[in-house]
Every structure is written in C-alpha cells, then in structure tokens.
Amino acid sequence: MRTLPSLLPLLALLVVACRDEPPPPREFDGPSAFRYIEAQVAFGPRVPGTEAHQRAAAWLDSLLRERADTVVAQRWRHVTTKGDTLPMVNLIARFQPAAPQRLLFLAHWDSRPRADGPASRDSTLPVPGANDGGSGVALLLGVADVLRRSPPTIGVDLLFVDGEDYGDFTATPTDVLIGSRHYAANQVPGPAPLYAVLFDLVADRELQIYQEGNSLVGAPEVVSLVWEAARKVGHAGSFIETPRHTLIDDHLELQKVGIRAIDVVDFDYPAWHTPDDTIDKVSAASLQIVGDVAMALVRREQ
C-alpha cells in the first residue's frame, strides 16, 4: 500500500443521528482470531516464491475448506518486471454461494520482501507481517469461524488476495496489488456484491481507524455505513469519523471494475514496512473491535 497526497476538501459526510440502541450480541472472538496471527508469523515472512508462502497457502486453504460452504482457489503465475516467475493464489471462501444478495470482505495474505518503510532499521530484511497481512487474514478467519457456527442468510465472500505487497508502488506498479487485480479480472460467477470492505493493518495495539480518502471518493455511502456500524457496536472511539490518509491499496482494483469498495485501515502504524512488524505490536483487543464491526455489517443485511 502507498499513501497519496491528501484530498481536501473531500465531500460532506452523512450525519447519522445518535440513537439509544443496545449493542448487538458479541459473536466475534478476538483472542481466538489473534492466534491466527501467531500462526502466520510462525511460518515466517509469507513472501511469494518462498517456502513460508507455500506453507501458509496450504494452511489457509485447509482452514477455509473446514469452515466455508465452498472455496475457490485462483492459481496463476505472475511474471515480475525483473522477469521472475512467481506462483500466486487467491482464496475465496464462500458462504451461501447461491444467495443473490452478497457482501465481499477481503485482505491480503502475503508479506513484503523488503522492509523499506521510512522507519525501517534494515531495508534488506523481509517484513514479518504480523499486522500488515497477518491482521487482515486473522480478521477474515475469525469471521469465517462465526459464519460456520451461525450461517448468514445472505451471501458472504471472504477473499484472501496474494501479492499485494511484493513490488515497489512507484517503480514497479504491476508487481503490487497483484491478487486484487487478478480477482477483478476473474470474478466468480454470479451477482456482484452490494459492496466490499478491505481490512488492512487492523490489529495495531493503539487502534485508530480514520476514513481513507479514496474510499470517500469511490464509495462514500459504504464509508458511512461502516462507521455507523462501528457506532452501533460501541466502537466509535476507534473508528474516527474524519479523513486522514489517501492510499493506493487493493480496494482501488475493485473500484475500477465497478465494485463499491472501501479500505478499513489504521495507517498510523510505526512498524509499517519495517522488520519490527512483529507479534508484540498487535493485540486481540484491536481485532475484537474490528471483528465486531465486520459482523455487524453482515447481520444488518439479514
């Protein structure tokens, strides 16, 4: 993911009137989801073309087949700008695949080969990806656990995209957002989702999720819907109703093909693209907050 200059003024956001409504029952299990981050970090950096990447893919595929109604594996080979050939795989866990009304949640499951962030102490090392990659996957797996126990009446697709973070967002733009670009060109048959939510960097111990600029431009009504859901489940303090960063991320590839997609991301993460994106920087409490919001989005459509 890469930041862009601020887009101000963006647009007037919808004002949602406060209501005295009790929060819905808690379904998402943050501590259990946190263990999915631990499992990913234990594989090592999930860089395309490495053994850790292959092992993580097999682990993820097996978990999803135990939970979803059906799993679609999109496998292909990506030739990089330098001429390297990388085996890639997107995994799509589908719940109620025949339902005409659908939601799409997504996250990237790969991790970055070079820790070249502005705060990095060593740009030659790969990124462990506890938060950048690991948290989004853990969030979606936690949602899958809930939907296995209590199936939705609508369709829900959980998309795990590969190759988001492989290349350089400026020098080699075709070597980033690889999986989301592939999915956009090879969508599963059937009705388009009502909207899509990308979850990225969502387990920072000091969670602060601001509204992302390209989301406000491309799907402002979805931003309003997500922040309203956060308020209803008691997490308005972490979902801050103010624009802050404008990012190039997987949601843009979906917007290009007409999907109303937004990015739920805490970009104020000091360990971003550094060797210090490790398990001690993330928390089950933060996953719980975002998981509650994700499940509220599913349940409101039922």
Summary of the structure (lengths in Angstrom):
residues: 302
radius of gyration: 17.7
end to end distance: 32.7
largest distance: 58.2
contacts: 1097
relative contact order: 0.21
helix: 34%
strand: 20%
